[in-house]
Amino acid sequence: MKIAVYTGITGMGRRFEGYTTYEEILEGFEDKNKANIIISDLKRTGTSVRPIKGSIEAVYYKIVPES
C-alpha cells in the first residue's frame, strides 16, 4: 500500500509530491495527535486533507494501489 501526497487548492488542481507511509507521517509531525488524525482518516476513508497554515493550499493524502 502506498500513500500519495499532493498539494494544491481544492477544485483548482493538485501537484503530486511523492509517496509516504504511515511511519513517515508519524515521524514528520511534532504534534502526534495531528498525525494520528491523518492516519485514522486514511484507514477509515482512504483520504485525508490538512490545510497548510497561512496558505489557501492544502496537503492531500490518498491511499493508492501498488503498481
C-alpha positions in Angstrom: 0.0 0.0 0.0 1.3 3.4 -0.9 0.1 6.8 0.2 0.3 9.5 -2.4 0.8 13.1 -1.3 -0.5 16.1 -3.2 -0.6 19.8 -2.6 -2.9 22.4 -4.1 -6.2 24.2 -3.8 -9.4 22.3 -3.7 -11.2 22.5 -7.0 -8.1 24.1 -8.7 -5.9 21.1 -9.3 -3.2 19.4 -7.3 0.5 18.7 -7.7 1.9 15.3 -7.0 4.6 15.5 -4.3 5.6 11.9 -3.8 4.7 8.8 -1.8 4.8 8.3 2.0 4.0 5.7 4.7 2.2 5.7 8.0 5.5 5.7 9.8 6.8 8.7 7.8 3.6 10.6 8.6 4.1 9.9 12.4 7.8 10.9 12.2 7.1 14.1 10.2 4.7 15.7 12.7 5.7 17.2 16.0 2.1 17.0 17.0 1.4 13.3 17.1 -2.3 13.9 17.6 -2.5 15.5 14.1 -0.5 12.6 12.6 -2.9 10.1 14.2 -5.9 12.0 12.8 -4.4 11.8 9.3 -3.7 8.1 9.7 -7.2 7.5 11.1 -8.8 9.3 8.2 -6.7 7.3 5.7 -7.7 4.0 7.3 -11.3 4.9 7.5 -11.9 6.7 4.2 -8.8 6.2 2.1 -8.1 10.0 2.0 -7.2 12.9 4.3 -6.9 16.6 3.8 -4.9 19.0 6.0 -4.8 22.8 5.4 -1.4 24.5 5.2 -1.3 27.2 7.9 -1.0 30.7 6.4 -1.9 29.5 2.9 -5.0 28.8 0.8 -3.4 25.4 -0.2 -3.8 22.1 1.5 -2.0 18.8 1.7 -3.9 15.8 0.4 -3.1 12.2 1.3 -4.7 9.3 -0.7 -4.1 5.6 -0.5 -3.3 4.3 -3.9 -2.8 0.7 -5.1 0.6 -0.8 -5.6 1.5 -1.0 -9.2 
